[in-house]
Structures are given as C-alpha cells and as structure tokens.
Amino acid sequence: MPHPPPSPDTVWNDAARHWSFPPGVTYLNHGSFGPSPEPVLAAFESWTRRIECEPMQFFLRDLEAAWTDALHALARFVDADPDGLIFVDNATFAMNVVAASVPLRRGDGVLLSDHEYGAVRRLWETRCREAGAQLQIARLPCPIRSTDEVLEAFQRAASRRTRLLVISHVTSPTALVLPVQAVGDWARQRDILVCIDGPHALAMLPLSLKELPCDFYTASCHKWLSAPFGSGFLYVAQPHRRAVRPVVRSWGRSFRGRSPSWKDEFVWLGTRNPAAFLAVPAAIAFLESWGADAARSRMHQLARDARKRLTALREDIRPICPDDSTWYAAMCCVELPGPPARREPLGDPLQERLWERFRIEVPLTRFGDRRLLRVSCHLYNREADLDRLAEALSELLTAR
C-alpha cells in the first residue's frame, strides 16, 4: 500500500533541520545576516579544504573551470547571460563597482528613493560630491498604496540632467517590493541608466535579469539564497561591459583557451578564498530541492502571518503597505508606537530588550519619524516563532 504524501508541515520541518541555532534563540533576521544550511556549509568547507590541501594545483589549474561552472549555475538561476555576470563579495562591493564605472559630469543627477539602503545612499552622496553631481531623492509614500504613487515620486524628483537611477528591488528599511519594471521602463524612456539593487530579491523573488529593464543589477547571495557570507554578484548589460572598472586592481586573470574578457580583472583580486563563490551552486540546489516556488510561498505565508499577529496586538501597530504579495514577500514591516530611537549601533532599546529577555533576534529601525519592526521569515522559521515574537512584544509594549 503506497504511503500518503508528507504534509506541508513535515516538509518544512525537514528543511528546518538543516540550520543550527543556539538553544532558545528565535531568529527572525535573515534579511540582515542569512545563515547557510548544513549542505551549503559542507560545500564551502569542502572547497576550502581542497584549496588548502594543494593551493598551487587549485589556483593555477583548477580555479578557472570551477569558477566558470559556478557562474553558469548562477546565470541559469537568475536567467541571465553568463557573459554579463561576475562574482563579487556582496552587493555593496558591486555597487561600488557601478559607482566607479558610470561617468558623472558636473550638474548630472543620480536618482534614489528615500527607502534606499543607507550604505548605498552614503556611497552615492560621496560620488556625487566628488563629481559635482546632484543627488536626487524621490520621497515615496509611506504607507504605500499603488505603483502609480511610486512612479510619480520618481518622476517628480528627476530632472533633465538625471544620469542614473538606483532603485532597490526589495527595500531594506521597509521590506517593500518596489515596481522596478514600471520605474525602469520609465527611466529607459528618458535615457536614464538603471541600476537595480537586489540583495533581498535574489531567491526571495523569481528573477529573470533578461526581462528586467536594467543596465546593472547588484546582489548578495548570503541573504535569501543562504549562500556563504562573502558571495554576491554584479550583472552588467552588454553596452557597458567594456567600461566597467574594478575597485581593487591586481593581476586580473585571462582564462586560458579563450579571448580576454571584461570580467578578467575581477577574478584575481589578490589571493583570497573563493570557496564562498564556488558554494553558490550548492545553495541553489538546496533551495530547488524543496521547490523554489513552494519555498517562496512558504516564506511569504509566514511573513503574512507575522504581520497579522503583530497588527492584531494594538490599534497603533500599523502595516506600511497593502496585504498583497505584490508589495512584500518574505519580510514584512509594521510601524510601532513611540518615537524612533536615535542611538547606534544597536538602535532601539526595544530591540535590545527582545534579545536580552526573550532571545529574539529581530531589527527595529528608524525610518524618518517612524519606528519600524522588520520580520524576516525563512524555511527554518515556524508559527511558534511568530507567536513568541507577538507575545514578547505585547508584554514589552504594555510595560512601557
């Protein structure tokens, strides 16, 4: 007699066993630091041991084939031309390459939104100041309600001198999925270069870089793909590849048996451990072993449940976007009562109390005059984690 298929709970319990957290820790911050599951760690360790066992053999004879295989696996996963992809340490590294490669003249404009990641904004502030260019900020509505509102905000902030648009695919401070297709199409019509910042989108959303209206795409593989820390990529569209410059210059590398490529300068940036890059295919295989679409659906459902639990606690805990997968995926943000904290580095004292008293890792951020709680949900999370967060938050807010 055939066995019945496993229940969804059994499937996701099996997936969760591949992560290890200290006893008592509730981890709801995959969006900041996404730990790798055991099969990915095993691949990373295996590559590291292979490198350390015989470095001459690896670096001089084996690296090229392994690097190319890993890059092609990534290209298939994100539906991109592999000739346009390079491995980099993370999205920040990739964005610095873009900043070093896009020529800016005095009076040009670089357009960002006020939901952009702080380090990215800081980078472009510096680049604009050095070039005598103008940083243009599109102030998006919050709460957000429609694509038209987002598009109109970018249109208002742009000028005839806008040279480059930088837009998050999924915002870091507010966990919003932005309408990059609509905004990118508008920018292309204005002959504005488009750089999509996608560290949260990789694996959280299905990606086809061939279909997106962008000249550059930056991503970190250590977030939702759960590849090792120190793995990311930069995609560059065909017209810009020869102009792209590394921010670290060393020997570069010309792969034997083929013509030189724009990517060669990015392969040998001094001696480093490339095991994080070479373990990316293992991270892709792990996600696909559970069904990438099924995994995304599971993560979104957990984020949706988290949002429902939190907004049900009190009337002054409010969502910042419609309850619609168009606007959020595996992370959600809610606005909490009270003024936002101003102190660094840990920020809001409530975040510290959630950790100190309940061992819950979840970030609270300051966004303008709003105090936001951002919850990340991955395959190791359970409904019990969300219950624990809701109960702890209710207790701490009531005690104020």
N, C-alpha and C positions, 0 to 999 in steps of 0.2 A: 504494500500500500504506500503510495507516494506521501512524503512529508508535506505539510502545508508550508507555504512560503513564510519566511520570517516576518514578524510585524515591524513596522517602521521604527518603533522604539528599540527593538532588538538590533536592527541595522545600525542605528546611530549610537547605541551603547557600544557596539563592536568598534565603531570608528573612534569613539572617545578613548578607548583603552590604549590608543597609540600615543597619547600625550601623558606626561607625568608632571603633576604639580605637587608641591608640599601638602601634607595633610592639613585640612581646614581652610585652604586658600580657595576663594571663589574668584576666578579670573575672567573679567569682563572688559578687557582692554587689548584685544587682539589688534585693534586698529592702530595702536601705538607701537607695540612690540609683539609680533606674531610668532610664538614659539613653533618649532618644527615637530612633526610627529616622528615616532621612532624610525620608520623606514627611511625618512629623509635624513635623519641624523646618522643612520647606518651608512647611507650612501656618501655623506660628507666625510665621515670617519674613514671609510674605505678609500676614497680618493686621497685623503690626507696621508694615510699610511703608504699608499702606492707612491706618492710623491717623495715622502721621507725615506722610503726604502732605497730608491735609486734616483736621486734628483737629476743626474745627467741624462739618464735614459728618458725620464719623463719630460723634462723641459726641452731637450734638444730633439727628441724623436717621437714622443707620444702626444705632446700637448696639442699640436695642430689638429689631428684627427678628433681627439676628444672634445676640443673647443668647438669645432665645426658641427659635430653631432649634437652637442647640447644646444647650440644656437639654432639649428634646424628644428629641433624638438620644440623650442620656444616659439619659433616662427609659425609652426603649424598650429600651436595652441592659440596664438593671438591673430592668426590669419594675416600674416604679413610677409612681404618679400624679404627673404633672409638676407639679401644683399643690403637691405636698409637697416639691419639690426646690429647693435653692438652690446656686449655685456659691459656694465659699469657697476660700481659698488652699490649705488642706490639712486633714488630719484633726485636727491639733492646734487649728487655728482653730475647726473645727466643734465639737470637744469643749468648748472654752471657751465657745461659744455655749450649749451644753447646760448647762454649769455655771452660767452667768449666768441661765438661764431656769427651771430647776427649783427651786421654793421648798423650802428646808430650814428646819426648826424645831429648836430645841434638843432634843437627845435622838434625833432621826431618825438612821437609818443609811444609809450608802452602801456597797454591797457590791461588792468587786472580788476578783479572784483574785491569787495571788502570781505569776502568769505575765503580769500586765498590763504594758504598756509603761511605762517609768519616768517619762516626762513626764506621762502620764495619771495615774499614781498621785500624782505630786507635785501636780498640779492639784487633785485631789480631797482630798488631805490639807489643802491650803490652804483650799479651800471649806468643808470640814467644820470646820476650826478657827475660821473666821470665823463660821460659823452655830451653833457649839456642838453640831454633829452628831458622829456617831461613824463613823470609817472601819472597815469590817468586811472582813477578809481571809479568803477561802476558800483554804486550802492544798491545792492539787491534788497528787495523787501524781506522782512522777517517779522511774522510768518510769511512764507512764500506760498503762492496760490496757483500761478499759471506760468506757462512758458512765455507768453506774451510779456508778462511783467519783467521777466529776466532779460529777454531780448531788448525791451525798451530801455532798461537800465544801462546796458552796454552801448546802445545807440546814443543815449544822452551823453555818456561820458567820452565818447570817441570824438575825434576831430579829423580834419583833412590831412593832418600830419601823423596820424596813428600808423605806426610801422608794424607793430607786433601785438597780438592778443595772447595773453596767457590765461588759461581757464582750467580750473580743477574739474576733472570728470566726476569725482566724488569729493566734496569739501571735507577738510579735516576738522575745523572747529565746529561745524554744524551738521556734518554727516548727510548732506544733501546730494542727491544725484542731479547734476545740472544738465540742461538740454544742450549738450555740446554739438549735436548735429545741427540744430537750428542756429545756434550762435556761430558755429564755424562756417556754415553756409553763408550767413550774412557777411562775415568778415571776408571770406573769399571774394564775394561780390564787390567788396570795397578794396580789393588788392591788399588786404592786411594779412600778414603771415600769422599762422595759428600754431601755438604750442599748447598741447593738452597735457596737464599734469595729472598722471593717472595712477599713483601708488596704491590708492584704495580700490580702484576699479579692477585691477588685474585679479582674476579669479572670482571676485565678488560679482562681477557682471560678465556676460558673454562679450568677447571683444572680437571685432574684425577691423584691424587697422587699415585694411584695403578699402573699407567703406567709410571710414571717418574722414571728415574734411580737416586734415591737419598736415602741417609741414614737419612738426616734431611731436613725439609722444615720449614722455618720461614715466618710468615706473620703478617701484621697489618690489622685488619678488618675495621679500621676507614678510610682507604683510599677509594678505588674504590667500596667497598661494602657499604660504608656510614653507617656502624655501629657506635655506640658511641665511642668517644675517650676513650682509656683505654681498648680496646678489641683487642686481637690478638691470634695467636695460634702457637704452635710448633708441628710438626709431627716428630715422631721418628720411624724408621723401626724396625721390630721385633728383630733383633740381638743385638740392642744397648739399649733397654729399661731399662734393669736392671742396666746399667752403668750410666744412666742419673742422674745428681745431681742438686738439686735446688741451686740457688744463694742466696736465702733467706731461712733460716731454722726456722720453728716454730713448731706447733703441728702436721702439716700434717693432714691427715684425712683418716680413714678407713670407707668406706661406709658399713653400716650395711647390713647383709644378703649375703655377698659375700667375696671371698678371698681377701687379701691385693693385691694392685697393685702398680706398679712403679709410677703411677700418684698421689697416695695419698699425697705425700709430697708437691704437687703443689696446693692443694685445699685450705688448711688453712694456709696462709702465714701471720698470724696476722689478726686482724679484718679489713676488707675492704668492700667496697660496690661492690658486684658482679653484679650489675644491668647492667653494660655495656656488660658483657658476656651473660647475660640472654636475652638481647635485640637483640643479633645477629640473632636469627630466624626471628625476625620482619624485619631486614634489608634484609635477604634472600627472604622473602615473598614479600617485596616491589619490589625488582629487578625482581623477577619472575612474578609479576603481570603485568609487561609491556612486558614480554618475554625477558629472559636473552640474547638470541642470537640477538634479534631485538635491544635491548638496546646497546649491544656491537657494532653492525653495525652502529647505530646512532652516538655513540661516536667516532668511527673511522672516519666516514664520516666528522664530524665536525673537527677533527684533520687534516684530509687531506685537507679540505677547508682552514683551518688556514694556513697550510704550503704553499698552492698555493698562497694565498693572500700575505703572507709575502715575499716569494721569487720573486713575481712579482713586488715588490716595487723598487728593485735595483738589479743590477747585482752582487753586493758584499754581498748580503744576500743569503746564500747558505744552502741547505739541507745537512744533515750528513749521510743519508742513502738513498737507492732507494725508490721510491714511490710505496711501496709494503707492504701489511698488514703483511707479514712475519716479517718485521723489526720494525714496530711501530703500535700502536693500538689507545688508547685514549689520548695519549700525543704525541707531536712532538717537535723536537728541530731544530732550524736553527742557523747558525753561522752569527753573526752580524759583521759589520766593526768596527774597532777600537780595541785598546788593552783591555784586560780584567782588571777589577778593582781588587784591592788588599785589599781594606779595608773592615772590618767587623763591625757590624754583618749584615747590610742590603746589603752590597756589592755594586753593580754597581750603580752609581748615576742616570743612565738612569731608573733603576727600581724605584728609589725614585721619579723621575720626572713623570713617568707614573702614580704613585699613587697620588702625590700632585696635579698635574694639571688635570688629567683625571679620577681619582678614579678607575684605573685599577690595579687589583692585579695579577701580573704575574712575575715569578722569572727570573732574569738574573744570570747566573753562570759563574764562571771561570773554564775552563777545559783545563789544560795545558796552552798553549798560545792562546787558543781560547776563544771567548766571545759568549756564547750561550744563547738564549732565549728559554725557555721551556713553551709550552702552553698545559694546561690540559683542556679537554672537557668532561663534564658530561651531564646528562639529563636535567639540568636546563639551559644549555647554548644554545644560538641562533646564527644564522648567523649574526645578528646585533652586537653581542658581538665581533665577529671576524672583522667585518667592523670597529668597534670603535677602536680596537687594531691596525689595519693596518693604519688607518688614523692618530692616535696619534703617532705611531712610525714613520711614514713618516714625520710628522711635526717636531718631536724632532730630528731626524737624519739630516734633512735638515738644522735645526737651528744651528747645531754644527759648 
